[in-house]
């Protein structure tokens, strides 16, 4: 077993609250993250050094997959030759880079089994705040900077239409200009709705406090929200720091029918995993 294939699944933020700015410069969050069926493919091969190539997107030399593999190499002495087939859009709030890094760490563990769970979580957090969630996936409440995970069961499969305008949102620029405090998000209400599989209650509880300032930077986000609602979404919301927008639909058929109603460079049906 010299080459490992891992799927790197995107995530949506069903809720996203910003509590305060920490002394280390990061923001404390309270969010519900959900893994969805959009994914990149990551192939990892044993190597003494770390090397990353990608198709579908030009990656900077210091990308998340390189950082994850290099930290693993420093911990264990085991490098990696990595190839990624990118499908998750960048600057979308979908955790594509974090998912890729997590996939690299899972693959390296399958190849070498040289880190315990605590060490792997520590490496994941060093790479990025969303990487610990992407290691495990599913449905989780994420707190701290994203590293405090509370997995819980979702009572039904969720169906979404996911779309993204041409322009992305710079996470750094958005947070630097973010006015505080932000409105409170009722995370417990959303968790209760998810646990019961109550889509109407979930739709009422969905909220992303980064959305208004992101729309000020990229107004197309608001346009796509309106398109999704007109197409029958129970609720529509930006994911993460944007610029992707998703609509929650009652079932698979209504979601797939709505795809044709959305005018965006990227639009796709996705479901929860």
C-alpha positions in Angstrom: 0.0 0.0 0.0 2.2 2.8 -1.3 -0.4 5.3 -2.7 -3.4 6.3 -0.6 -6.5 8.0 -2.0 -8.6 10.2 0.3 -11.7 12.2 -0.4 -11.6 15.7 1.0 -15.2 16.8 1.6 -16.4 20.4 1.7 -18.3 21.8 4.7 -21.1 24.2 5.2 -21.7 26.4 8.2 -25.3 26.0 9.1 -24.8 28.6 11.9 -21.9 30.9 12.5 -21.5 33.2 15.5 -18.5 35.3 16.3 -18.2 35.8 20.1 -15.2 38.1 20.6 -11.6 38.7 19.4 -9.1 36.8 21.5 -5.8 38.1 22.8 -3.9 36.0 20.2 -5.7 37.8 17.4 -8.1 35.0 16.5 -11.9 35.2 16.9 -13.8 32.9 19.2 -16.6 31.2 17.2 -19.7 29.1 17.9 -20.7 27.3 14.7 -22.4 24.2 13.4 -20.4 22.6 10.6 -21.8 20.0 8.2 -19.9 17.8 5.8 -21.4 17.7 2.3 -21.0 15.6 -0.8 -18.7 18.0 -2.8 -15.1 16.8 -2.6 -11.5 17.0 -3.9 -9.5 13.8 -4.5 -6.2 13.6 -2.7 -3.5 11.0 -3.5 -0.6 10.5 -1.1 2.5 8.5 -1.7 5.5 7.7 0.5 8.5 10.0 0.1 11.4 11.3 2.1 10.5 14.9 1.2 7.3 16.8 0.8 6.0 17.6 -2.7 2.5 18.8 -3.7 1.0 19.1 -7.2 -2.6 19.9 -8.1 -5.0 20.0 -11.1 -8.0 22.2 -11.4 -6.5 25.1 -9.4 -3.1 26.8 -9.1 -1.9 26.4 -5.5 0.6 28.7 -3.8 3.9 26.9 -2.7 2.9 27.3 1.0 -0.5 25.6 0.7 -2.4 23.7 3.4 -1.5 20.3 2.1 2.2 21.1 2.1 2.0 22.5 5.7 0.2 19.4 6.9 2.6 17.0 5.4 5.7 19.0 6.5 4.4 19.1 10.1 3.8 15.4 9.9 7.3 14.9 8.5 8.8 17.0 11.4 6.9 14.8 13.9 7.6 11.4 12.3 10.4 11.7 9.7 7.9 10.5 7.0 7.4 12.7 4.0 4.8 12.6 1.2 4.4 13.1 -2.5 0.9 14.5 -2.9 -1.4 15.0 -5.8 -4.8 16.8 -5.5 -7.7 17.0 -8.0 -9.4 20.2 -7.0 -13.2 20.6 -7.4 -14.1 22.7 -4.3 -14.0 26.4 -5.2 -11.5 28.7 -3.5 -12.4 31.7 -1.4 -15.8 30.2 -0.9 -16.2 29.5 2.8 -16.4 25.7 2.0 -13.2 24.7 3.8 -11.5 23.3 0.6 -8.0 23.9 1.8 -8.7 22.6 5.3 -10.4 19.5 3.9 -7.4 18.8 1.7 -5.0 19.2 4.6 -7.1 16.8 6.7 -7.2 14.3 3.9 -3.4 14.4 3.7 -3.1 13.7 7.4 -5.6 10.8 7.2 -3.7 9.3 4.3 -0.3 9.7 6.1 -1.8 7.9 9.1 -3.0 5.1 6.9 0.5 4.8 5.4 2.6 5.1 8.6 0.4 5.1 11.7 3.1 7.2 13.4 0.9 9.7 15.3 -1.6 9.2 18.1 -4.9 11.1 17.9 -3.8 13.9 20.1 -0.7 14.6 18.0 -2.8 14.5 14.8 -5.3 17.0 16.2 -2.4 19.3 17.3 -0.9 19.2 13.8 -4.3 19.8 12.3 -4.9 22.9 14.4 -1.4 24.3 13.5 -2.4 24.1 9.8 -5.8 25.9 10.2 -8.8 26.4 12.4 -11.2 24.2 10.3 -8.8 21.3 9.8 -9.7 19.5 13.1 -13.3 19.4 12.0 -12.4 18.2 8.6 -10.4 15.3 10.1 -13.6 13.9 11.5 -16.5 15.5 9.5 -20.2 14.8 10.0 -22.3 17.2 12.0 -20.5 19.1 14.8 -20.8 22.1 17.0 -17.3 23.8 16.8 -16.1 26.3 19.4 -12.9 28.0 20.4 -11.3 28.9 17.1 -12.9 25.8 15.7 -10.9 23.1 17.5 -13.5 22.3 20.3 -15.7 19.7 18.6 -19.1 18.4 19.8 -20.3 15.8 17.2 -24.0 15.0 17.2 -26.5 13.1 15.1 -28.6 14.8 12.5 -32.1 13.4 12.4 -32.5 13.5 8.6 -30.5 13.8 5.4 -30.1 17.4 4.3 -30.4 18.6 0.7 -28.8 21.8 -0.6 -28.2 23.8 -3.7 -24.7 25.3 -3.4 -23.6 28.2 -5.6 -20.8 30.8 -5.8 -20.4 34.1 -7.6 -17.3 34.9 -9.6 -15.7 36.9 -6.9 -14.5 35.4 -3.6 -14.2 37.0 -0.2 -10.8 37.4 1.5 -11.2 36.0 5.0 -8.4 38.2 6.3 -9.9 41.4 4.9 -13.4 40.5 6.1 -12.2 39.9 9.7 -10.0 42.9 9.8 -13.0 45.1 8.9 -15.5 43.2 11.1 -17.4 45.4 13.6 -17.9 43.8 17.0 -19.9 42.7 18.8 -22.0 40.7 16.3 -25.6 39.5 16.9 -25.9 36.3 19.0 -26.7 33.1 17.2 -29.0 30.5 18.8 -26.8 27.4 18.3 -28.9 25.3 20.7 -32.0 25.9 18.7 -30.4 24.9 15.5 -28.9 21.7 17.2 -32.3 20.7 18.5 -33.9 21.2 15.1 -31.1 19.1 13.4 -31.5 16.4 16.0 -35.2 16.1 15.4 -34.8 16.4 11.6 -37.2 19.5 11.7 -36.2 21.4 8.5 -38.6 24.3 9.1 -37.2 24.8 12.6 -33.6 24.5 11.2 -34.4 27.1 8.5 -35.6 29.5 11.2 -32.5 29.0 13.3 -29.9 29.4 10.5 -27.7 32.5 10.7 -24.3 33.6 9.7 -23.2 36.9 11.3 -20.4 37.4 8.7 -23.0 37.6 5.9 -24.0 41.3 6.1 -20.4 42.6 6.0 -19.5 40.1 3.3 -22.5 41.2 1.2 -21.1 44.8 1.5 -17.9 43.6 -0.1 -19.5 41.2 -2.6 -23.1 42.2 -3.3 -23.6 39.2 -5.6 -23.9 37.1 -2.4 -27.2 38.7 -1.6 -28.4 38.3 -5.2 -27.8 34.5 -5.0 -29.6 34.3 -1.7 -32.7 35.9 -3.3 -32.4 33.5 -6.3 -32.3 30.5 -4.0 -35.3 31.6 -1.9 -37.3 32.3 -5.1 -36.4 28.8 -6.3 -38.1 27.3 -3.2 -35.3 27.1 -0.6 -36.6 27.0 3.0 -33.6 29.2 3.9 -30.5 30.5 2.1 -27.3 31.6 3.7 -23.6 32.3 3.1 -21.2 29.6 4.2 -18.2 30.5 6.4 -16.7 33.8 5.3 -18.1 33.4 1.8 -18.6 33.9 -1.0 -20.5 30.6 -1.5 -24.2 30.6 -0.7 -26.4 27.5 -0.1 -30.1 26.9 0.0 -31.8 24.3 2.2 -34.5 22.4 0.4 -37.2 20.0 1.6 -35.9 17.1 -0.5 -33.6 15.9 -3.2 -36.0 16.4 -6.1 -36.8 20.0 -5.3 -33.2 20.9 -4.8 -32.1 19.3 -8.1 -35.0 21.1 -9.9 -33.8 24.4 -8.4 -30.3 24.1 -9.8 -31.5 25.3 -13.2 -33.0 28.5 -11.7 -29.7 29.8 -10.3 -27.5 32.1 -12.4 -24.0 31.6 -11.1 -20.6 30.5 -12.4 -20.7 27.6 -9.9 -23.9 25.9 -8.9 -24.4 22.3 -7.7 -26.7 20.0 -5.7 -25.1 18.6 -2.6 -26.3 16.6 0.3 -25.2 16.0 3.9 -22.9 13.1 4.8 
